Amino acid sequence: MIRLVLLIIIFLISLLNFFDAPTNKLWLLAVLVNCYPVIFAVVTALITSGAFIKQRFKWAGNILGIITIAIFLSPVLRAYDIAKTTRAEMVTALGETAVFPVENRPFMFSKLFKVNNVKINPETLTYTTYPGFELKLDYYASELSGSRPCVVVVHGGSWSSGDSKQLPELNSYLAHVGYNVAAINYRLAPVYQNPAPVQDVKAAINYLNKNAVKLNIDTGKFVLLGRSAGAQVALLAAYTLNKPAIKGVVDFYGPADMVWGYSLPANPWVMDSRGVMAKYLGGTFEKVPQNYTASSPIEFVTPQAPPTLIIHGKKDVLVAYGHSERLSAKLRQNGVKHYWLKIPWATHGFDFNLNSPGGQLSTYATEAFINTVTK
């Protein structure tokens, strides 16, 4: 009976691959399910295999265990399916001259068991000073010699928390394959509101330009990359700063349409999205509608916008999938080169583990996109 109860619990957990997490704690659990499917499958297999002897409901437990293992591993099969067409889709979206990673497979089963062993210790630099405080960035120098493009990374955290130390694995990986990476801190809400973070991105680029010789930066090739709230900042900066040196922008599950987003709030048991937006924009939409419009990247898409990579999981319960649908449509209307990597099973933060099914796909697409726009 104990085995059956455990299997029922773990079966319900596996359903986070198919259904939206209904609470904040279950969203965090969904991130782990997305990132470590093999571990969950192995645990299920151990329970199913008969670690508990002389159990009642033996066959019911066996059947439930097999179904649960299949559900946990379903992202693996779906990742294979997406990987089959990723290269062709990116060529169609970005052009025949798209440049793909040396490892030309977007997903490999063997990588699920690999530990990220690429770790580059960044140098912390002060890039701008305000009265009473400094803003710093973490600089990951390219492991390839010579003047190299620079990726400016903008962290998430609902515009009110987080820092440049967030999810450093991709930063190290990009530096390893030949890019300088500057992960920046920026002024946070509610003390500082839009467009303060965008101004900080501009200040960071100016600093990197001034110190380009020392930092081995190709000043004509910058790419912005952001996650969640940081993606909103990165997109808005890319579309409004009018810097020809910004060759592209990578949007990991970012809110691209703040007006629409306010009209469709997240599940309050997961996050008070309207409250988060109000802190960042100085009030509710009813009070300051102009601030919501001014902070919506989608409002600033023009035919001159830089190429854009959109990455979003369909089970995202913090930033609605519809943001990326709307951004992709606006980019298409304006003839802007862009690729949208859709990950059906993934939730917000699925890229926590670069070797997970979603992590492998997103890392491959990110590297291929940066290769292409900076070549």
Secondary structure, DSSP 8 states (H G I E B T S, - for coil): -HHHHHHHHHHHHHGGGTS--SSHHHHHHHHHHHH-HHHHHHHHHHHHTTSS-S-SSHHHHHHHHHHHHHHHHHHHHHHHHHHHHHHHHHHHHH-TT----SS--S--GGGGG---------EEEEEEEETTEEEEEEEE--SS-SSEEEEEEE--STTTS--TTSS-HHHHHHHHTT-EEEEE----TTTS-TTHHHHHHHHHHHHHHHTHHHHTEEEEEEEEEEETHHHHHHHHHHHHS--TTEEEEEEES----HHHHHHS---TTT--HHHHHHHHHTS-TTT-HHHHHHT-GGGG--TTS--EEEEEETT-SSS-THHHHHHHHHHHHTT--EEEEEETT--TTGGGSTTSHHHHHHHHHHHHHHHHHH-
